[in-house]
Amino acid sequence: MQAEGFTVEPSRALSMNEVVALYREVGWTTYADDVPTLEAALTGSSHVVAARRGGRLDGQARVISDGATICYLQDVLVHPDAQRAGIGRALVLAALEPYASVRQKVLLTEDEPRQCAFYESLGYQEIRDHGTGSLRAFVRFDG
């Protein structure tokens, strides 16, 4: 898949140096400061896609899924120089492509207006806005 000079494709063999650099560029230093955990997260993901332009890693997204009933869209990152060019949308569509028949597609993100608008443009809704309000979302963070 290509978007404005970018190539987006599945990628299981990303260089951790370039991944860490991307996480740092977007300000996700908690991930970048714990490389072994970040590497384990990528290795344990069901599907990872990367966006490149001129060989540089400009974006990445990953999914965790059972492949049948649920998938979690996780860590959608786009280098600040590449934002607002369609690469985020291309990453999400490529990341979710293998899960077209999966009913539940979930993500957890910060309450930041641009992020909310981006995910809403891709068909995501906040739990409180879905249907009759019969759904609840719970999260637990340890450590």
C-alpha positions as CSV (number, residue, x, y, z in Angstrom):
1,M,0.0,0.0,0.0
2,Q,1.3,3.5,-0.8
3,A,0.2,6.9,0.4
4,E,2.0,10.1,-0.7
5,G,5.4,8.6,-1.4
6,F,5.2,6.2,1.6
7,T,5.1,2.4,1.4
8,V,3.2,0.6,4.1
9,E,3.7,-3.1,4.5
10,P,3.8,-5.9,7.1
11,S,7.1,-5.9,8.9
12,R,8.2,-8.5,11.5
13,A,11.9,-7.6,11.3
14,L,12.2,-4.0,12.3
15,S,15.5,-2.7,13.6
16,M,15.1,-1.9,17.2
17,N,17.4,1.2,16.8
18,E,15.0,2.7,14.2
19,V,11.9,1.7,16.3
20,V,13.3,3.3,19.4
21,A,14.2,6.4,17.4
22,L,10.6,6.6,16.1
23,Y,9.1,6.2,19.6
24,R,11.4,9.0,20.8
25,E,10.4,11.3,17.9
26,V,6.7,11.0,18.9
27,G,7.5,11.5,22.5
28,W,6.8,8.0,23.8
29,T,9.9,7.8,25.9
30,T,8.4,5.4,28.4
31,Y,8.5,2.8,25.7
32,A,11.8,3.9,24.2
33,D,13.5,3.8,27.7
34,D,12.6,0.1,28.1
35,V,13.9,-1.5,24.9
36,P,13.5,-5.1,26.1
37,T,9.8,-4.6,26.9
38,L,9.2,-2.8,23.6
39,E,11.0,-5.6,21.7
40,A,8.9,-8.2,23.5
41,A,5.7,-6.2,22.7
42,L,6.5,-6.1,19.0
43,T,7.5,-9.8,18.9
44,G,4.3,-10.8,20.7
45,S,2.1,-8.8,18.4
46,S,-0.2,-10.6,16.0
47,H,0.5,-8.1,13.1
48,V,3.0,-5.3,12.7
49,V,3.0,-2.8,9.8
50,A,5.6,-0.2,9.0
51,A,5.6,2.9,6.8
52,R,8.7,3.9,5.0
53,R,9.8,6.7,2.8
54,G,13.2,6.7,1.3
55,G,14.2,3.8,3.5
56,R,13.4,5.7,6.8
57,L,10.9,4.3,9.2
58,D,8.2,7.0,9.3
59,G,5.4,5.0,11.0
60,Q,4.4,1.8,12.6
61,A,1.3,0.2,14.0
62,R,0.6,-3.1,15.6
63,V,-2.4,-5.4,16.4
64,I,-2.9,-7.9,19.2
65,S,-5.6,-10.4,18.4
66,D,-7.0,-13.9,18.7
67,G,-7.8,-13.7,15.0
68,A,-11.5,-14.6,15.5
69,T,-13.4,-12.4,17.9
70,I,-11.3,-9.5,19.0
71,C,-8.4,-7.3,18.0
72,Y,-6.6,-4.5,19.7
73,L,-5.1,-1.7,17.6
74,Q,-2.0,-0.7,19.5
75,D,0.8,1.9,19.1
76,V,0.0,3.8,15.9
77,L,3.0,6.1,15.5
78,V,3.8,8.5,12.7
79,H,7.0,10.6,12.7
80,P,6.2,14.3,13.2
81,D,7.6,15.1,9.8
82,A,5.2,12.7,8.2
83,Q,2.0,13.6,10.0
84,R,-1.1,14.9,8.2
85,A,-0.1,13.1,5.0
86,G,-2.4,10.1,5.2
87,I,0.2,7.8,6.6
88,G,-1.7,7.2,9.9
89,R,-4.8,6.1,8.0
90,A,-2.8,3.9,5.7
91,L,-1.1,2.3,8.8
92,V,-4.4,1.6,10.5
93,L,-6.1,0.1,7.4
94,A,-3.0,-2.1,6.7
95,A,-2.8,-3.2,10.3
96,L,-6.5,-4.2,10.5
97,E,-6.7,-5.7,7.0
98,P,-6.2,-9.3,8.2
99,Y,-8.9,-8.9,10.8
100,A,-11.8,-7.7,8.5
101,S,-14.0,-10.5,9.8
102,V,-13.3,-9.8,13.5
103,R,-16.2,-8.1,15.1
104,Q,-14.6,-6.3,18.0
105,K,-11.9,-3.8,17.1
106,V,-10.7,-2.0,20.3
107,L,-8.2,0.7,21.1
108,L,-7.3,2.7,24.1
109,T,-5.9,6.2,23.5
110,E,-5.4,9.5,25.3
111,D,-8.2,12.1,25.5
112,E,-6.6,14.4,23.0
113,P,-8.9,16.1,20.5
114,R,-6.8,15.4,17.4
115,Q,-6.4,11.7,18.3
116,C,-10.1,11.4,19.0
117,A,-11.0,13.0,15.7
118,F,-8.5,10.7,13.8
119,Y,-9.9,7.5,15.3
120,E,-13.5,8.7,14.8
121,S,-12.7,9.3,11.1
122,L,-11.8,5.6,10.9
123,G,-15.2,4.5,12.4
124,Y,-14.2,4.2,16.0
125,Q,-16.6,5.4,18.7
126,E,-16.3,6.1,22.4
127,I,-18.0,3.4,24.4
128,R,-20.5,5.9,25.8
129,D,-21.6,6.8,22.2
130,H,-22.1,3.3,21.0
131,G,-25.6,2.0,20.6
132,T,-27.9,2.1,23.6
133,G,-25.1,2.6,26.1
134,S,-25.2,-1.0,27.3
135,L,-21.4,-1.4,26.9
136,R,-18.8,-0.7,29.6
137,A,-15.0,-0.5,29.2
138,F,-12.7,-1.4,32.0
139,V,-8.9,-1.0,32.2
140,R,-6.4,-1.9,34.9
141,F,-2.8,-0.7,34.9
142,D,-0.3,-2.5,37.1
143,G,3.1,-1.2,38.1
